[in-house]
Amino acid sequence: MDYESVLSRELDLKPWQVRAVIELLDAGNTIPFIARYRKEAHGSVDDQTLRTLSERLEYLRGLDKRRGEIEKALHEQGNLTEELSEKLSAAVTLTELEDIYRPYRPKRRTRATVARELGLEPLANWMLLDRSRGDVTAEARKYINENVPDAETALAGARDIIAETVSDDAALRRDLRELISREGVLETSGNAETESVYRMYYEYAESVAKIAPHRVLAVNRGEREGFLKVFLRVPDDKALVQIKRAYVHPAGGAAGEVAKACEDSWERLLFPSLERETRSELTDRANAGAIEVFARNLRELLMQPPVKGRVILGVDPGFRTGCKLAVVDESGKVLETGVGYFTLPGMTERREQAARLIKAMVKRHGVTAIAIGNGTASRESEQFIASLLPELPGVAYAIVSEAGASVYSASPLAAEEFPDFDVSLRSAVSIARRLQDPLAELVKIEPRAIGVGQYQHDLKQTELTGALDGVVEQCVNDVGVEVSTASAPLLARVAGIGPALAKNIVAYREENGIPSRSALKKVPKLGPRAFEQCAGFLRVAASREPLDATAVHPESYAPAKALLDKLGFDPAAIRNGGVPEIADRAKSYGLESLAAELNVGLPTLTDILSELRRPGRDPREELPAPVLRTDVLDIKDLKPGMELTGTVRNVIDFGAFVDIGVHQDGLVHISRLSDRFVKHPSDLVKVGDVVKVWVVDVDPARGRIALTMVKGKN
């Protein structure tokens, strides 16, 4: 297959760009490295397009591999003709390939197989080809023998062969798929007397062409859990018209028998097969859509601004075993831990003890922010913490998602990091650090466990893991990593490193220190190739080389220094916040002239200028800061029309969940996100956005809050 032509057409890229990216990928380069440091080679293709190209290239190569396997099998069977070879070459999907191969694929023993063994295939061929109004019964009698007792048995066997031939017709299957995609309807039913979350699907029907991905996943889960029965409804009459038009010759004497075979093929073979294919295709599309939403939400969560320069108290709420407390300093180092019992009613003495403990911890360590996990007992913890704030001036709190915290706390990594802490105390530390630096803490957790999507347990786990790992990798490399303090899990996500090399870096750092980027070359197993891939994403703030603290790649140090000298700047200025005026001075000189003189591409020059202007810029700092609260609301306090400020916690196909400061997040349905049409909620909001909302409706008994982002829209 001509990958360049196919991918350039699909991704709206020039063939030379696709060719360059393929060569870079095949040479072992990582996508973050290609996206950032090889822009001239591929024309500044963005990282998301690069990932899509890489995934499609893998699919197309898999398609070619399967094409070769089929051709080999057909050749060994003696069935490979020039016509078949041309059809295989023209196939652009795995489905098309398998349809072509279907008639020749080794089958289990079928009714048609038995009929062929009885020698009835010539009769079936005669029935399909006869146009002379021949006597089909007379023809069938020719096949009577000790195994075929009468003409009807012969005809039945011939019909079985025809039915299988019809079901294996690649062109017909394609046409019937198109019919189903246009006019098929997915129907579901359930027991009205059984209460479940699937009640809305107990009498439900929706066009295959229009059903939303999240509803496909909901229906699938309901079916799997036994609450729903699912059916595909197709206009049988239209399907049979298409089948008979292809196989029944009205003038033939066997027309009636062939028509029966066509009907049998549709009911027994074609429809069940196409129903499975349709359900599978719907699920695949829903899977891809859900993974895309999950990945988008994960990116926004990981890229939430860090709360820097604060000492933070983390609270892991609980009832019977108390709330675990952990204070971390500005760098995330644990200063003190404890346990407070303040979530159960009564227990006045214990609540007073907890209040004294928390106030002492806050004053002893200069705590200015409290992070409260949003799990069990979160509401009670929030109320208690809020009641203490009038006595703790300058302290505010935030509710932090603790999704995946329990997974991390029980992991070998957490045990290695905090061998003397029990699981709950590790969780409290993680909650505090999540507010402090979400990216650095969340990389320790398997992305699937973070839970910023829908139906993650129903999705194809390999595809989900691949997509989410790509998101984490891109976020880490976009932000950059300070090599002197980064944890092994964070380093492992840097382009070209991985878990084993990350541990080598940490071990070398603990023994020798890493005073510069060039010192990384001394780390065991970190060879020239790995250094090339990772160096630009690692920062060494204390290095004697100022450029080591920037995203300028070591391969571009010479032109960067020459640029500073050319424009009259001291390299030491990089340490003092950069040289903001360098971009204007470069423009006045002429960017193209500078690029030619420095022997670098214009995209590289632009990136160097950006880094010299604001060295080590953290892209997260430009986003709205997390909402820190000093008071607390109860769901009973909410009234329709009330205006609130909240933080978007999750974005899904039918809306967005917003934290408005009560224990239960409110839902802004897609129809209430804007006064104009919104194709998908992610087009308007993303995880971490701070938004203004109005209360539409409150159901305290069911814990449901309906919100709107359009004032007055119910």
TORTI-564868 format. One record per residue (C-alpha): x negated, y negated, z negated. Coordinates in steps of 0.1 Angstrom, whole numbers. Example, Ala and Ser with C-alpha at 12.3 -4.5 7.8 and 13.67 -1.06 7.14 Angstrom:
# TORTI-564868
{{-123 45 -78}}
{{-137 11 -71}}
END
This chain:
# TORTI-564868
{{0 0 0}}
{{-12 -35 7}}
{{-11 -48 -29}}
{{-22 -83 -19}}
{{8 -88 4}}
{{33 -73 -19}}
{{22 -91 -51}}
{{16 -124 -33}}
{{52 -122 -20}}
{{67 -112 -54}}
{{48 -137 -75}}
{{46 -166 -50}}
{{8 -165 -49}}
{{-16 -167 -20}}
{{-32 -134 -9}}
{{-67 -146 -19}}
{{-55 -154 -54}}
{{-41 -119 -58}}
{{-72 -104 -44}}
{{-94 -124 -68}}
{{-73 -113 -98}}
{{-74 -77 -88}}
{{-112 -78 -84}}
{{-115 -95 -119}}
{{-92 -69 -135}}
{{-110 -40 -119}}
{{-143 -54 -131}}
{{-131 -50 -167}}
{{-123 -86 -175}}
{{-96 -94 -201}}
{{-66 -115 -192}}
{{-73 -143 -217}}
{{-109 -145 -203}}
{{-96 -146 -167}}
{{-70 -171 -175}}
{{-93 -195 -193}}
{{-128 -191 -179}}
{{-123 -179 -143}}
{{-98 -205 -130}}
{{-118 -214 -100}}
{{-119 -178 -89}}
{{-81 -174 -89}}
{{-68 -209 -85}}
{{-57 -215 -121}}
{{-30 -188 -123}}
{{-14 -189 -157}}
{{-18 -161 -183}}
{{18 -150 -181}}
{{16 -146 -143}}
{{-17 -127 -147}}
{{0 -103 -171}}
{{29 -98 -148}}
{{5 -92 -119}}
{{-15 -67 -139}}
{{17 -48 -149}}
{{30 -47 -113}}
{{-4 -37 -100}}
{{-3 -7 -124}}
{{32 2 -112}}
{{22 0 -75}}
{{-9 21 -81}}
{{13 46 -99}}
{{37 45 -70}}
{{8 52 -46}}
{{-4 81 -68}}
{{30 96 -68}}
{{33 91 -30}}
{{1 111 -26}}
{{13 139 -49}}
{{45 142 -29}}
{{27 142 5}}
{{4 169 -8}}
{{33 190 -20}}
{{51 186 13}}
{{20 195 32}}
{{15 227 11}}
{{51 236 17}}
{{46 231 55}}
{{74 205 54}}
{{53 173 60}}
{{64 158 93}}
{{55 125 109}}
{{90 112 102}}
{{88 122 65}}
{{53 106 63}}
{{66 73 77}}
{{95 73 52}}
{{72 80 23}}
{{49 51 35}}
{{79 27 37}}
{{92 35 2}}
{{86 7 -23}}
{{101 21 -55}}
{{98 54 -73}}
{{135 60 -68}}
{{131 58 -30}}
{{102 82 -32}}
{{120 108 -53}}
{{151 105 -31}}
{{130 114 0}}
{{114 143 -19}}
{{146 155 -34}}
{{156 180 -7}}
{{122 196 -9}}
{{116 196 -46}}
{{115 230 -62}}
{{149 235 -78}}
{{163 258 -105}}
{{186 285 -92}}
{{217 268 -79}}
{{249 279 -61}}
{{234 267 -29}}
{{202 287 -36}}
{{224 319 -40}}
{{243 311 -8}}
{{210 307 11}}
{{198 340 -3}}
{{230 356 12}}
{{220 343 46}}
{{248 316 48}}
{{227 286 58}}
{{232 291 95}}
{{270 291 89}}
{{266 258 69}}
{{246 243 98}}
{{272 254 123}}
{{300 238 102}}
{{281 205 101}}
{{273 204 138}}
{{305 219 153}}
{{325 193 173}}
{{344 217 195}}
{{373 227 173}}
{{358 261 170}}
{{375 287 148}}
{{357 283 115}}
{{372 315 100}}
{{362 335 130}}
{{327 321 127}}
{{326 329 89}}
{{336 366 96}}
{{303 371 114}}
{{286 368 80}}
{{306 395 62}}
{{284 423 48}}
{{280 443 16}}
{{271 411 -3}}
{{297 388 14}}
{{330 407 13}}
{{352 383 32}}
{{353 351 52}}
{{364 330 22}}
{{333 340 3}}
{{312 331 33}}
{{329 297 36}}
{{326 290 -1}}
{{288 297 0}}
{{284 275 31}}
{{303 247 13}}
{{279 250 -16}}
{{250 246 8}}
{{266 216 24}}
{{274 200 -10}}
{{238 202 -20}}
{{227 189 14}}
{{250 159 9}}
{{238 153 -26}}
{{201 153 -14}}
{{207 127 14}}
{{184 97 5}}
{{202 72 27}}
{{237 82 13}}
{{225 80 -23}}
{{212 45 -16}}
{{245 34 -2}}
{{264 49 -31}}
{{241 32 -56}}
{{250 -1 -39}}
{{287 7 -42}}
{{283 15 -79}}
{{263 -17 -85}}
{{290 -38 -68}}
{{322 -21 -81}}
{{312 3 -109}}
{{327 -4 -144}}
{{313 8 -177}}
{{340 18 -201}}
{{338 27 -237}}
{{363 41 -263}}
{{363 49 -299}}
{{385 60 -328}}
{{406 30 -339}}
{{409 46 -373}}
{{372 46 -379}}
{{357 13 -392}}
{{322 5 -377}}
{{302 -23 -363}}
{{311 -10 -328}}
{{349 -18 -332}}
{{348 -44 -304}}
{{338 -15 -281}}
{{366 8 -290}}
{{385 -3 -259}}
{{361 -21 -237}}
{{353 -23 -200}}
{{328 -45 -181}}
{{314 -45 -146}}
{{281 -28 -141}}
{{269 -59 -122}}
{{277 -83 -151}}
{{273 -64 -184}}
{{248 -82 -206}}
{{216 -64 -217}}
{{224 -66 -255}}
{{258 -50 -248}}
{{242 -21 -230}}
{{219 -15 -259}}
{{248 -18 -284}}
{{269 7 -264}}
{{240 31 -262}}
{{235 30 -299}}
{{272 34 -306}}
{{272 64 -283}}
{{242 79 -299}}
{{256 75 -334}}
{{289 91 -324}}
{{312 61 -326}}
{{317 56 -289}}
{{323 76 -258}}
{{310 60 -226}}
{{322 64 -190}}
{{312 51 -157}}
{{343 43 -135}}
{{337 42 -97}}
{{362 39 -69}}
{{362 75 -59}}
{{382 68 -27}}
{{356 44 -14}}
{{328 68 -23}}
{{344 97 -5}}
{{350 75 26}}
{{313 68 28}}
{{304 105 23}}
{{329 118 48}}
{{320 92 73}}
{{284 105 73}}
{{292 143 74}}
{{328 150 86}}
{{334 152 123}}
{{372 150 128}}
{{371 168 161}}
{{352 198 146}}
{{369 230 137}}
{{352 230 103}}
{{362 194 94}}
{{385 205 66}}
{{359 228 51}}
{{332 201 53}}
{{355 176 37}}
{{360 200 8}}
{{323 203 5}}
{{319 165 4}}
{{345 162 -23}}
{{328 189 -43}}
{{294 173 -38}}
{{307 140 -51}}
{{325 154 -82}}
{{299 181 -92}}
{{266 168 -80}}
{{264 132 -67}}
{{286 113 -92}}
{{271 130 -124}}
{{236 123 -110}}
{{243 87 -100}}
{{261 81 -133}}
{{229 92 -152}}
{{208 70 -129}}
{{230 40 -133}}
{{231 43 -171}}
{{193 48 -170}}
{{189 17 -148}}
{{211 -4 -170}}
{{191 7 -200}}
{{158 0 -183}}
{{170 -35 -174}}
{{183 -41 -209}}
{{150 -27 -223}}
{{130 -51 -202}}
{{153 -80 -212}}
{{151 -72 -249}}
{{113 -68 -248}}
{{111 -102 -230}}
{{132 -118 -258}}
{{112 -100 -285}}
{{79 -111 -269}}
{{91 -147 -266}}
{{103 -149 -302}}
{{71 -133 -314}}
{{50 -158 -296}}
{{69 -187 -312}}
{{67 -171 -346}}
{{29 -166 -343}}
{{24 -201 -330}}
{{42 -218 -359}}
{{21 -246 -374}}
{{0 -236 -404}}
{{5 -254 -437}}
{{-31 -265 -442}}
{{-47 -280 -472}}
{{-22 -266 -498}}
{{-25 -242 -526}}
{{5 -219 -523}}
{{24 -197 -547}}
{{39 -167 -530}}
{{71 -151 -544}}
{{81 -115 -535}}
{{117 -114 -549}}
{{130 -84 -567}}
{{156 -74 -594}}
{{148 -46 -617}}
{{110 -47 -613}}
{{108 -85 -614}}
{{95 -110 -588}}
{{58 -106 -580}}
{{38 -139 -579}}
{{5 -147 -562}}
{{-13 -180 -560}}
{{-38 -185 -531}}
{{-61 -214 -525}}
{{-64 -234 -493}}
{{-85 -207 -477}}
{{-61 -179 -487}}
{{-83 -166 -516}}
{{-62 -151 -544}}
{{-65 -172 -576}}
{{-39 -155 -599}}
{{-11 -130 -599}}
{{18 -123 -622}}
{{53 -110 -626}}
{{84 -130 -635}}
{{118 -117 -644}}
{{144 -143 -634}}
{{168 -129 -609}}
{{191 -108 -631}}
{{220 -125 -649}}
{{215 -129 -686}}
{{180 -121 -699}}
{{176 -157 -711}}
{{144 -151 -729}}
{{127 -134 -699}}
{{139 -162 -676}}
{{123 -188 -700}}
{{91 -168 -700}}
{{91 -167 -662}}
{{97 -204 -661}}
{{67 -211 -684}}
{{45 -187 -663}}
{{54 -203 -630}}
{{50 -239 -643}}
{{16 -229 -658}}
{{4 -213 -626}}
{{15 -244 -606}}
{{-3 -268 -629}}
{{-34 -247 -634}}
{{-41 -243 -597}}
{{-26 -275 -582}}
{{1 -256 -563}}
{{20 -279 -539}}
{{41 -254 -520}}
{{60 -222 -529}}
{{67 -195 -504}}
{{97 -173 -511}}
{{103 -140 -492}}
{{137 -137 -477}}
{{145 -101 -487}}
{{164 -87 -516}}
{{170 -112 -545}}
{{158 -140 -523}}
{{189 -161 -530}}
{{185 -157 -568}}
{{148 -165 -566}}
{{155 -196 -545}}
{{180 -209 -570}}
{{156 -203 -599}}
{{126 -219 -582}}
{{147 -249 -571}}
{{158 -254 -608}}
{{121 -258 -618}}
{{111 -284 -592}}
{{124 -315 -611}}
{{96 -306 -636}}
{{70 -300 -609}}
{{66 -333 -590}}
{{51 -330 -555}}
{{60 -293 -552}}
{{84 -280 -525}}
{{94 -245 -513}}
{{101 -227 -481}}
{{119 -194 -473}}
{{95 -172 -454}}
{{104 -142 -434}}
{{90 -111 -451}}
{{97 -88 -421}}
{{69 -63 -420}}
{{54 -73 -453}}
{{62 -40 -469}}
{{46 -22 -439}}
{{14 -43 -444}}
{{15 -39 -482}}
{{14 -1 -480}}
{{-11 0 -452}}
{{-48 12 -455}}
{{-58 -23 -445}}
{{-40 -39 -475}}
{{-54 -12 -498}}
{{-89 -20 -486}}
{{-83 -58 -490}}
{{-67 -56 -524}}
{{-76 -22 -540}}
{{-66 -33 -575}}
{{-32 -47 -566}}
{{1 -27 -565}}
{{21 -28 -533}}
{{44 -57 -544}}
{{16 -79 -554}}
{{0 -74 -520}}
{{33 -85 -505}}
{{34 -117 -526}}
{{-1 -126 -513}}
{{10 -119 -477}}
{{41 -141 -481}}
{{20 -170 -494}}
{{-5 -166 -466}}
{{23 -164 -440}}
{{33 -200 -449}}
{{-3 -210 -449}}
{{-14 -195 -416}}
{{13 -174 -399}}
{{-10 -162 -371}}
{{-39 -151 -393}}
{{-15 -131 -416}}
{{9 -116 -391}}
{{-18 -101 -369}}
{{-23 -76 -398}}
{{11 -61 -391}}
{{22 -40 -362}}
{{41 -64 -340}}
{{72 -42 -338}}
{{76 -44 -376}}
{{79 -82 -375}}
{{115 -79 -363}}
{{121 -110 -342}}
{{144 -94 -316}}
{{172 -70 -312}}
{{174 -32 -311}}
{{137 -28 -313}}
{{140 8 -325}}
{{161 16 -294}}
{{135 2 -269}}
{{108 21 -250}}
{{82 19 -277}}
{{52 21 -254}}
{{64 -8 -233}}
{{74 -28 -264}}
{{40 -22 -280}}
{{22 -32 -248}}
{{42 -64 -244}}
{{39 -74 -280}}
{{2 -66 -282}}
{{-3 -89 -252}}
{{15 -117 -269}}
{{-6 -114 -301}}
{{-38 -113 -280}}
{{-28 -144 -261}}
{{-18 -163 -292}}
{{-50 -155 -310}}
{{-71 -165 -280}}
{{-51 -197 -274}}
{{-58 -208 -310}}
{{-94 -195 -313}}
{{-109 -178 -343}}
{{-135 -191 -368}}
{{-159 -161 -369}}
{{-174 -169 -403}}
{{-141 -164 -421}}
{{-118 -144 -399}}
{{-105 -110 -410}}
{{-112 -79 -390}}
{{-76 -76 -378}}
{{-78 -112 -365}}
{{-111 -106 -348}}
{{-98 -74 -333}}
{{-73 -94 -312}}
{{-100 -115 -296}}
{{-106 -108 -260}}
{{-133 -81 -255}}
{{-136 -71 -292}}
{{-111 -45 -305}}
{{-109 -28 -339}}
{{-143 -10 -340}}
{{-163 -40 -329}}
{{-143 -63 -353}}
{{-155 -42 -382}}
{{-190 -43 -369}}
{{-188 -81 -368}}
{{-175 -83 -404}}
{{-201 -59 -417}}
{{-229 -78 -399}}
{{-215 -111 -412}}
{{-214 -100 -448}}
{{-250 -88 -447}}
{{-266 -115 -425}}
{{-242 -142 -418}}
{{-233 -155 -384}}
{{-250 -190 -380}}
{{-242 -194 -343}}
{{-225 -179 -313}}
{{-257 -165 -300}}
{{-262 -146 -333}}
{{-232 -125 -322}}
{{-255 -107 -297}}
{{-272 -91 -327}}
{{-240 -74 -339}}
{{-243 -36 -332}}
{{-224 -25 -301}}
{{-216 -61 -291}}
{{-233 -61 -257}}
{{-235 -87 -229}}
{{-201 -78 -214}}
{{-183 -81 -248}}
{{-201 -113 -256}}
{{-191 -128 -222}}
{{-154 -119 -229}}
{{-152 -130 -265}}
{{-177 -159 -270}}
{{-155 -187 -258}}
{{-126 -177 -282}}
{{-148 -175 -313}}
{{-158 -207 -332}}
{{-188 -212 -355}}
{{-181 -245 -372}}
{{-214 -245 -392}}
{{-236 -238 -362}}
{{-265 -262 -354}}
{{-251 -261 -318}}
{{-221 -285 -318}}
{{-205 -267 -288}}
{{-202 -235 -309}}
{{-173 -251 -326}}
{{-154 -257 -294}}
{{-137 -236 -267}}
{{-164 -244 -242}}
{{-179 -211 -231}}
{{-217 -206 -236}}
{{-220 -202 -199}}
{{-209 -238 -195}}
{{-231 -253 -223}}
{{-256 -267 -197}}
{{-230 -286 -177}}
{{-213 -298 -209}}
{{-245 -313 -222}}
{{-253 -328 -189}}
{{-219 -343 -188}}
{{-223 -359 -222}}
{{-257 -372 -212}}
{{-244 -385 -178}}
{{-216 -404 -195}}
{{-237 -417 -224}}
{{-224 -397 -254}}
{{-244 -381 -282}}
{{-236 -344 -286}}
{{-235 -350 -324}}
{{-202 -369 -318}}
{{-185 -335 -313}}
{{-189 -328 -350}}
{{-172 -361 -359}}
{{-139 -355 -342}}
{{-150 -356 -306}}
{{-152 -384 -281}}
{{-116 -395 -272}}
{{-128 -419 -245}}
{{-148 -393 -225}}
{{-118 -385 -203}}
{{-113 -421 -192}}
{{-150 -426 -185}}
{{-151 -394 -165}}
{{-121 -405 -144}}
{{-137 -438 -137}}
{{-168 -420 -125}}
{{-148 -396 -104}}
{{-139 -361 -115}}
{{-147 -345 -81}}
{{-180 -362 -79}}
{{-189 -351 -115}}
{{-179 -315 -107}}
{{-201 -314 -76}}
{{-230 -330 -95}}
{{-227 -306 -124}}
{{-221 -276 -101}}
{{-189 -266 -118}}
{{-153 -262 -106}}
{{-128 -290 -112}}
{{-106 -268 -135}}
{{-137 -260 -157}}
{{-147 -296 -158}}
{{-112 -306 -169}}
{{-113 -280 -197}}
{{-147 -291 -208}}
{{-135 -327 -210}}
{{-104 -317 -230}}
{{-126 -298 -255}}
{{-151 -327 -259}}
{{-123 -351 -264}}
{{-107 -330 -292}}
{{-131 -302 -302}}
{{-115 -270 -315}}
{{-80 -283 -310}}
{{-54 -261 -326}}
{{-23 -261 -302}}
{{-1 -253 -332}}
{{-7 -286 -349}}
{{14 -304 -322}}
{{45 -285 -331}}
{{71 -295 -358}}
{{59 -286 -393}}
{{78 -260 -413}}
{{107 -273 -434}}
{{98 -276 -471}}
{{128 -279 -494}}
{{133 -293 -529}}
{{170 -284 -534}}
{{193 -254 -527}}
{{227 -248 -512}}
{{251 -220 -518}}
{{273 -206 -490}}
{{303 -218 -510}}
{{290 -253 -508}}
{{293 -253 -470}}
{{322 -270 -454}}
{{333 -273 -417}}
{{317 -304 -402}}
{{288 -306 -426}}
{{256 -317 -410}}
{{224 -298 -418}}
{{188 -294 -407}}
{{176 -259 -402}}
{{148 -237 -387}}
{{155 -213 -359}}
{{146 -178 -372}}
{{156 -156 -343}}
{{168 -161 -307}}
{{188 -134 -291}}
{{209 -130 -259}}
{{241 -144 -274}}
{{228 -172 -296}}
{{203 -183 -323}}
{{201 -176 -360}}
{{193 -207 -380}}
{{180 -209 -416}}
{{199 -238 -432}}
{{188 -233 -468}}
{{213 -207 -479}}
{{205 -170 -483}}
{{223 -161 -450}}
{{212 -175 -417}}
{{239 -191 -396}}
{{247 -182 -360}}
{{248 -208 -332}}
{{266 -189 -305}}
{{253 -196 -270}}
{{285 -215 -262}}
{{277 -239 -290}}
{{241 -246 -282}}
{{248 -274 -258}}
{{277 -292 -240}}
{{263 -279 -207}}
{{260 -244 -194}}
{{231 -224 -210}}
{{219 -193 -191}}
{{200 -179 -221}}
{{195 -194 -256}}
{{157 -193 -251}}
{{161 -220 -224}}
{{171 -244 -252}}
{{157 -232 -285}}
{{128 -211 -298}}
{{117 -195 -330}}
{{104 -221 -354}}
{{123 -251 -339}}
{{137 -275 -365}}
{{172 -283 -353}}
{{202 -304 -364}}
{{234 -283 -368}}
{{270 -287 -379}}
{{290 -261 -398}}
{{319 -247 -378}}
{{332 -219 -400}}
{{322 -201 -432}}
{{332 -166 -443}}
{{317 -160 -478}}
{{332 -126 -482}}
{{314 -113 -450}}
{{284 -136 -454}}
{{289 -152 -420}}
{{282 -188 -411}}
{{292 -202 -377}}
{{272 -233 -366}}
{{271 -256 -336}}
{{244 -278 -322}}
{{270 -300 -305}}
{{287 -323 -329}}
{{325 -317 -329}}
{{323 -285 -307}}
{{342 -256 -323}}
END
